[in-house]
Amino acid sequence: MHELVLRIKKPELCYVFADNATRRGRGDLAKQAYRRAVDLRAAQHQDVSEDERLALKAFYAYEEALSWGLRKRKRATGTWQMVSRIGILPTLEKRMMGKQADEARHTLRELDMDDYSFGAVAQSIGLNIEAAA
């Protein structure tokens, strides 16, 4: 990750940086800023395990995929409602098996965040992924 992107300490500033980088023709830096925003947003959650933090990165990356190409942020409201109802890891399992996983995978690949897709995160933390295949 570029040094300028690593210096950013707030997710909101990542979006400003990404807009500026895109306007100046530096799409590579914009993608890095979006990834940094996902990392910073997930790091804001204090009382979670490392597996849950990875799942949160997947949820935030999904929001980035939803927002990609729009001029405003789009929130994954259904996902966050499910997190509050059943928990982080069970939500990851459900989202991994749903159509949202397929829809977001292509956009996440464009953003160089395919390692933050529901399936990739579930595999890295060892969740049962046979049902999704």
C-alpha positions, 0 to 999 in steps of 0.5 A: 500500500502506498505511503500516502494511503497508509497515513490516513487515519479516518475512513472519511478521509479515505473517501476524500483521498479516493475522489481526489486520486480518481480526478487526478487519474490515479485509480490505483491509489483510489482503490488502495484508499477504499481498501484502507477505509474498509480496514479502518472501519473494521478496526473501530470495533473493539470487542470482537475476535480476529475471525469476527474482524475479518467478517466485518471487513467482508461486510464493509467491503460489500458496502464498498461494492454496493457504493462503487460507481455511485456518488454517495455511500450505500449501506448494507442495511439488511446485513447489519440488521442480521448482524444485530439479530444473529451475530457476526459469523452466522451472518457471514455464513448466510451472506456467503450462501446468498445471491449477494455474494455472487453479485459483489464478487465481480465488483470486489475483484475490480476494487482489488478486494476479492480477498474480502469477499464473503467466500474468501473470508469464510474460507480463511476463517474455516467456516463450512463452505460446502453449502456455498459451492 
